Amino acid sequence: KGGVLMAGKTPPLVLSNGQNVEIGLVRCISKIVLKCNFDELDEDVNIIVKGVSLKNVPNSIYPFKENRIMDVSASIDGESVVSPSMQSLKDGIIFYQYENLQGTLQPDNIDQNLKVWPEGDVHRDICSFVELEAAYSSPRKRGEIRYRFYLGKDMTSNYDVVRNTQHSILVSFKGNGSVEETTWRVDNSLIED
């Protein structure tokens, strides 16, 4: 009924004579706050975000043990926001999702642009990520563009979305908005000269 699923556990206890036991509860979800900063875009570049969504979200949870997507069938699209205002993007859009503990999968990576998975790798479909769909325009290029990035404890190697935790993400658009980048992170296949 709109409440937050919570779980708590305690070591085995022997109770007698009406003894009370306090069990601390934790939220089984993670809160994700996404903010966007457009201040460093070139003056002639315009990016209008048409939608923001969570992808590869667990469709269920084990309340009393760690939760991770193990195969693609357990992964669904999460919440989405259509046509968010510039103010809401600056203030922060809030999403919730179940815990998805994938761990540190790229321990030697130090470049956030390389926090991606190649086509066909199972991690591409089970690690949680955020996707921004936008209309892009400048005097040189225009069209639809998608920005994607995986969630985790850092932006380079870890893919854990932890329950009872807030993940704060700031997306800073700079220069030409990376319109020249052709990767999974920046899909510019619908941009025209």
N, C-alpha and C positions, 0 to 999 in steps of 0.2 A: 504493500500500500504506500509506496514511495519512501519507505524507510531504508536505511543503510544496513546491509547485511554485516553482522559483527560476529566475531568468534573469540573464545577465550579458553584457556586450558590451565590445568594445575597438575602437579605431580600426584600420584595415587595417595589418597588419604583414608584413614579409618575414622569414621565419625561416630560419635556417641552422645547421648544425653542432649539431643537437640542442638548440637554444636553448629554454629554458622561458619560458612566459608565464603570469603570474598574471592571472586574470580575476575581479574581485569580483562576488559574486552578491548579488542582492536578492530578497526574497520577493515573489511576484506577488500576494499577498493583503494585505488590510488587516485589522487587529485592531480590533474595536469592543468597548469595555467600557461596559456600561450599568449605572448605579447609580440607585437610587431612594431618596428621602428623604421620609418620611411625617410627620416631626416637627412640621410646621406646619399639619397638617390640624386643622380644628375638632374638639373632643373628641367630638362626636356623629356624626361622619362616619367611615364605614368603607369602605375601598377594598381589595378582595382581588384581586390580579392573577391572572388565570386563564391568561394566556399572553402571551409576548413573541415577536415575530418580525421578521425582516428582509424587506422587500419590494423589488421592482424591482432584483434582483441580476443582474449579467451571467451568462449561462449558459456563457460561454467567455471566453478571454483571448488577446490577442496578446502573447506573452512579450517581444518585442523592440521594441515600440512602445507608445505610450499607448493605453489601453483606455477606451472609452466605449460605452454603449448608444446605438445610433443609431435603432433602431425597437423597437416593442413586442415583436416576435417574438424579440428577443434578451434579453428580461427574464423572469426567473422569480422565484418566491418563494424566499427563502433559508432559513437555519436558523430553528428555532423551539424555544422551551422552554415546555412545558406545566406548569401549576401550580407555578411557582417558589416556593420558600419565601421568607418575609420576610427571612430572613438572607441568602439568596443575592442577593436584590434589593438589600439594603444593601451587601453585599460587592462585588457586581458580577457580571453575567452576561456571558460572553465569546462573541462571534460572530466569524466570519471571512467575508470576501467578496472577490471579485475587484475590482480597481480599476474605478471608474466615474467618469471625469473629465467632468463636465458643465460645470464652470466657474462663473464669477460671472454668474448669470443675472438677478439683481435688484440692480444696482449702487446704486440710490438707496434701497433699503429699509433702514430702521433698526429696524423693529418685528418681533420674532420671530413675533408672531401673524399677520403678513402673509406669512410664508414658506410660501405655499401656491400651488397652481395650480388654476384654475377647471376645472370639468367640461368634458371635451372637449379640453383642452390636452395635447399629446403629452408635455410634461414631467411631467405627473401620473403617467404610466405608465413613464417611463424614469429618473427621478431616484430614487435609493435612499432608503428611509425605514424607520423603526422603528415598529412598532405594538404597543401594549399593550392587551389585552382584560381588562376587570375587572368584578367585581360591585360595585355601588355601593349603599350604604344610609345613610340618615340618617332622622331623624324626619319629614322633609318629602318625601323622594324615594327611589326605589329602582329597581334594574334593571341592565341591562348597559350599559356605557360603553366607548368606545374612545378612546385617546389616540394621536395620530400626530405624527411630526415628521420632516422631511427631514434627512438627514445632510449634512455639508460642513465646510469649514474654519471656518465661523462659523454662527451661528444665524439670520442675517438675509438673506444674499445669495448665498452660495457653496454649490455642490452637489457639490464634488469629494470622492470617497472615493479616497484615494491609496494605492497599493501600498506595502508595506514601512513602514507608518505605523500608529501606534495612535491611534484616535479615542476619547477618553474623554467620556462623556455622563452628566450628572447631571440626573435628572428630579426636581424638587422640587414635591411636592404641597402646596398651601396652602389655607387657608380651607375652602371647600366643595368643593374639588377641581375647580373650573371647571365644575361640573355645569350651570350656566346657559348656558354658551357653546354656541352651535349653529353649528359650522363643520366643515370637513373635519378640522381638528386635533383637535377634541373632538366625537365623534359621540355625542350623547345621545338619539338617536331611539328607543331602547328603554327610556328612563327614564320612570317613571310617578310622578305626584304621590301 
